[in-house]
Each structure stands twice: as C-alpha cells, then as structure tokens.
C-alpha cells in the first residue's frame, strides 16, 4: 500500500482520474530500465523518479563532462568526472527517497542487454547509438518488453514506442531495416538543450501511460518534432511481415 507520506507526495497525480491510487500503486511496483543518462535520459529519469516509479535501473558507461551540462540536467558541475549513472543515482535518490535506483556502468552489448531487459515493465531508449538501439530492439522483442525510443539532433527530433506483445506493433528494424545509418552525435552536429527536454519529457509521459494503462500510446506512430518552427508531425508505422526480427519468416 501507499504510505501517508507517499499519498501526500503524489497527491496531485493521484487526483487524476486516469491514475488514482490504483495507478500510483502500479507505478510503485514497476521496474523501468533507462538506457543512456544524457540529454534525453536526464528528464526521463527525473520525471519517472518524481512520478514514483518504484525501481529504476540506469545504464550508461560514460562519465560527466563539462560539455554535457548544457543539456544533461540530471548532472551538476560537481558531477564532472563521475560516472553518469552514479551522478544520476545521487540526484534521483535526493529527489525521491521512496524509490530504488540501481546502476549498470558496463558497456552495453547484445549479451548483457537481454539480461538487463529481463523482468522490466518498460525500457526507455535514451541513447544516440544506432547499434545499441538495434540490439535493444532484439532484446526487448526476445523478452516481450515494451520500449520507448527518442532521438534528437540539432533542432529536430523524433519519438515512438514499440510493444512486442502487440500483433500490430512494428519494431525498430521494421522502421530502419538493414540500412547503414550515419551515427552523427551531438558532439559533431550540436543540439538545443530544451529540445532534448521536450522529447525526454514526452518519453517519460509515454512510459507512465504504459505502466498505468491509460491513453493512446505511440505504438505504430512516429512523432517528428521541429523545435525551430514549433511544429509536431505524425507518421503512421506498419509492421513489416518480412522483418528479420519480428516478421513471420524470421
């Protein structure tokens, strides 16, 4: 059950008919994996911690650099040189002592991703690496775990969700197939700080909706965001029957 302190802390959220006490309890008993504690992972982690997700797992092998601080708001100047997962863990536990925060600082690969995904209720892709996304897609499909993917570069970004449990949900490979994509990072192209805040906040909202069970998810839809023109566009995504990951002929 929720303690009196938790009822008070989450009272504004519990007032929502779509959440209520039953939804808050679902959040309390949820396990979520956040892959990447940078620009996207920062708002994702803070909002999910504040919302009362009971168990957060943070995965990132990188350390905090001064160039991160323009957009990676979970970290502070005092965090420079620390592992990002350690910096984020301290911030999240200070934000909400009622939750558990676990860290994973090893480099991610197909072999350990499936182990990390196992047992999670939702996974958040907050990376800027196409290889990791592809391997995360395979791991989530194998473990039948829903995941939310966000990306941002320069002044634009995108957001979508995948749910292997749904017969109609495409997977990441359906969207990008086997094409060789340019893995251009923020350190080369630049990115506006508030843009990753917008996309990360939407990722967190999508995760809360999935965990509690309300609203319409982004499964089968790709949201494109142009922050320069303050414009949002939506594309419909279909499952590829010949997909090497989720297709019938795999």
C-alpha positions as CSV (number, residue, x, y, z in Angstrom):
1,X,0.0,0.0,0.0
2,X,1.0,3.7,-0.2
3,X,2.2,5.3,3.0
4,X,0.7,8.6,4.2
5,X,3.9,10.3,3.1
6,X,3.6,8.8,-0.4
7,X,-0.1,9.7,-0.6
8,X,0.8,13.3,0.1
9,X,3.8,13.4,-2.2
10,X,1.9,12.0,-5.2
11,X,-1.5,13.7,-4.3
12,X,-1.6,15.9,-7.4
13,X,-1.0,12.9,-9.6
14,X,-3.5,10.7,-7.7
15,X,-6.1,13.3,-8.3
16,X,-6.1,12.4,-12.0
17,X,-8.9,10.0,-12.8
18,X,-6.6,8.2,-15.2
19,X,-4.1,7.5,-12.4
20,X,-5.9,7.4,-9.0
21,X,-4.5,5.3,-6.2
22,X,-4.6,2.1,-8.2
23,X,-2.4,3.7,-10.9
24,X,0.0,5.1,-8.3
25,X,0.4,1.6,-6.9
26,X,1.2,0.3,-10.4
27,X,4.0,2.8,-10.7
28,X,5.3,1.9,-7.2
29,X,5.6,-1.7,-8.2
30,X,7.1,-1.1,-11.7
31,X,10.6,-1.8,-12.8
32,X,12.0,0.5,-15.6
33,X,15.3,0.5,-17.4
34,X,16.7,3.7,-18.8
35,X,19.5,3.2,-21.3
36,X,21.6,6.4,-21.6
37,X,21.8,9.2,-18.9
38,X,22.5,12.1,-21.2
39,X,20.2,14.8,-22.7
40,X,17.2,12.5,-23.1
41,X,17.8,10.3,-20.1
42,X,18.1,13.2,-17.7
43,X,14.4,14.4,-17.9
44,X,13.2,10.8,-18.4
45,X,15.0,9.7,-15.1
46,X,13.9,12.8,-13.1
47,X,10.3,12.7,-14.1
48,X,9.9,8.9,-13.6
49,X,11.6,9.2,-10.2
50,X,9.3,12.1,-9.3
51,X,6.3,10.2,-10.5
52,X,7.1,7.3,-8.1
53,X,8.3,4.5,-10.3
54,X,9.4,2.1,-7.7
55,X,12.5,0.7,-9.2
56,X,14.7,2.5,-11.8
57,X,17.7,0.8,-13.5
58,X,20.2,3.2,-15.1
59,X,22.6,2.0,-17.8
60,X,25.5,4.2,-19.1
61,X,29.2,3.6,-19.1
62,X,30.2,7.3,-19.8
63,X,31.4,9.9,-17.3
64,X,30.1,13.5,-16.9
65,X,32.0,16.1,-18.9
66,X,31.6,19.9,-18.8
67,X,30.2,19.9,-22.4
68,X,27.3,17.7,-21.2
69,X,25.9,20.3,-18.7
70,X,24.2,22.5,-21.3
71,X,21.5,19.8,-21.7
72,X,22.1,16.9,-19.4
73,X,20.2,18.4,-16.5
74,X,20.3,15.4,-14.1
75,X,24.1,16.2,-13.6
76,X,25.7,19.2,-12.0
77,X,29.1,20.9,-12.2
78,X,30.2,19.0,-9.1
79,X,29.4,15.8,-11.0
80,X,32.2,16.3,-13.6
81,X,34.4,13.2,-13.8
82,X,31.9,11.0,-12.1
83,X,30.1,8.1,-13.9
84,X,26.9,9.4,-15.2
85,X,24.9,6.6,-13.5
86,X,26.4,7.4,-10.1
87,X,25.8,11.2,-10.6
88,X,22.2,10.5,-11.7
89,X,21.6,8.0,-8.9
90,X,22.6,10.5,-6.2
91,X,20.3,13.2,-7.8
92,X,17.3,10.8,-8.1
93,X,17.6,9.5,-4.6
94,X,17.7,13.0,-3.3
95,X,14.7,13.8,-5.4
96,X,12.7,10.8,-4.2
97,X,13.9,8.7,-1.3
98,X,10.9,6.4,-1.7
99,X,12.2,4.7,-4.8
100,X,15.1,2.3,-5.5
101,X,17.8,3.3,-8.1
102,X,20.2,0.7,-9.5
103,X,23.2,1.4,-11.7
104,X,24.8,-0.5,-14.6
105,X,28.1,1.1,-15.8
106,X,29.3,-1.7,-18.1
107,X,29.5,-1.2,-21.8
108,X,26.3,-2.5,-23.5
109,X,26.3,-5.3,-26.0
110,X,23.8,-7.9,-27.2
111,X,25.0,-10.3,-24.5
112,X,24.2,-8.1,-21.5
113,X,21.3,-6.1,-22.9
114,X,18.9,-9.1,-22.8
115,X,19.8,-9.7,-19.2
116,X,19.2,-6.0,-18.3
117,X,15.8,-6.0,-20.1
118,X,14.6,-9.2,-18.5
119,X,12.0,-8.5,-15.8
120,X,11.4,-4.9,-16.8
121,X,8.0,-3.5,-17.4
122,X,9.1,-0.7,-19.8
123,X,12.5,0.2,-21.3
124,X,13.5,3.8,-22.3
125,X,16.0,4.2,-25.2
126,X,17.8,7.5,-24.5
127,X,20.9,6.7,-26.5
128,X,22.4,8.2,-29.6
129,X,23.8,5.0,-30.9
130,X,22.0,3.0,-33.8
131,X,23.8,-0.2,-32.9
132,X,22.6,-0.1,-29.3
133,X,19.1,0.7,-30.5
134,X,19.1,-2.3,-32.8
135,X,20.4,-4.7,-30.2
136,X,17.9,-3.2,-27.6
137,X,15.1,-3.8,-30.1
138,X,16.2,-7.5,-30.4
139,X,16.4,-7.9,-26.6
140,X,13.0,-6.3,-26.0
141,X,11.5,-8.5,-28.6
142,X,13.0,-11.6,-27.1
143,X,11.8,-10.7,-23.6
144,X,8.5,-9.3,-24.8
145,X,9.1,-5.9,-23.1
146,X,7.6,-2.6,-24.4
147,X,10.1,0.2,-25.0
148,X,10.0,3.9,-25.9
149,X,12.7,5.4,-28.2
150,X,13.6,9.0,-28.6
151,X,16.3,10.8,-30.6
152,X,17.4,14.4,-31.1
153,X,20.0,16.3,-33.2
154,X,20.4,19.9,-34.0
155,X,16.9,21.4,-33.8
156,X,14.8,18.3,-34.6
157,X,13.9,15.0,-33.0
158,X,11.6,12.0,-33.1
159,X,9.8,9.8,-30.7
160,X,8.0,6.4,-31.0
161,X,7.2,3.3,-29.0
162,X,7.3,-0.4,-29.6
163,X,5.3,-3.2,-27.9
164,X,6.3,-6.8,-28.9
165,X,3.3,-8.1,-27.1
166,X,1.0,-6.4,-29.7
167,X,0.5,-8.2,-33.0
168,X,0.2,-4.8,-34.7
169,X,3.3,-3.2,-33.3
170,X,6.2,-2.7,-35.7
171,X,9.7,-3.0,-34.3
172,X,12.7,-0.8,-34.7
173,X,14.1,-3.0,-37.5
174,X,10.7,-2.5,-39.4
175,X,11.4,1.2,-39.4
176,X,15.1,1.2,-40.3
177,X,15.6,-2.2,-41.9
178,X,19.2,-3.1,-42.5
179,X,20.4,0.2,-43.9
180,X,23.7,1.7,-42.9
181,X,22.8,4.9,-40.9
182,X,25.0,7.8,-40.2
183,X,25.7,7.8,-36.4
184,X,26.1,11.6,-36.1
185,X,26.4,12.7,-32.5
186,X,25.6,15.9,-30.6
187,X,29.4,16.5,-30.2
188,X,29.6,16.8,-34.0
189,X,26.3,18.3,-35.1
190,X,25.1,20.1,-31.9
191,X,21.7,20.1,-30.2
192,X,19.5,22.6,-28.4
193,X,19.1,21.8,-24.7
194,X,15.3,22.4,-24.4
195,X,14.7,20.1,-27.4
196,X,16.0,17.0,-25.5
197,X,14.0,18.2,-22.6
198,X,10.8,18.2,-24.7
199,X,11.5,14.8,-26.1
200,X,12.7,13.3,-22.8
201,X,9.5,14.6,-21.1
202,X,7.3,13.0,-23.8
203,X,9.2,9.7,-23.3
204,X,8.6,9.8,-19.6
205,X,4.9,10.6,-20.2
206,X,4.7,7.7,-22.6
207,X,6.3,5.3,-20.0
208,X,3.8,6.4,-17.3
209,X,0.9,5.8,-19.7
210,X,2.1,2.3,-20.4
211,X,2.8,1.5,-16.8
212,X,-0.5,2.8,-15.5
213,X,-2.6,1.8,-18.6
214,X,-4.3,4.9,-19.9
215,X,-4.4,7.0,-23.1
216,X,-3.3,6.2,-26.6
217,X,0.3,5.1,-26.9
218,X,2.8,6.0,-29.7
219,X,3.0,2.3,-30.8
220,X,2.6,2.4,-34.6
221,X,3.2,6.1,-34.8
222,X,6.3,8.2,-35.2
223,X,6.2,11.7,-33.8
224,X,8.5,14.2,-35.5
225,X,9.4,17.4,-33.7
226,X,10.8,20.6,-35.3
227,X,11.7,22.9,-32.5
228,X,12.7,25.8,-34.8
229,X,9.2,26.1,-36.2
230,X,7.5,24.7,-33.1
231,X,5.9,22.0,-35.3
232,X,4.9,18.5,-34.5
233,X,4.1,15.9,-37.3
234,X,3.0,12.3,-37.1
235,X,3.7,9.4,-39.4
236,X,2.0,6.0,-39.2
237,X,4.2,3.0,-39.0
238,X,3.3,-0.5,-40.1
239,X,4.8,-3.9,-39.2
240,X,7.0,-5.4,-41.9
241,X,5.9,-9.0,-42.5
242,X,9.4,-9.8,-43.8
243,X,11.2,-8.1,-40.9
244,X,14.2,-10.2,-39.7
245,X,13.3,-9.5,-36.0
246,X,9.5,-9.6,-35.7
247,X,8.4,-10.8,-39.2
248,X,6.6,-14.1,-39.8
249,X,9.5,-15.5,-41.7
250,X,12.3,-14.8,-39.2
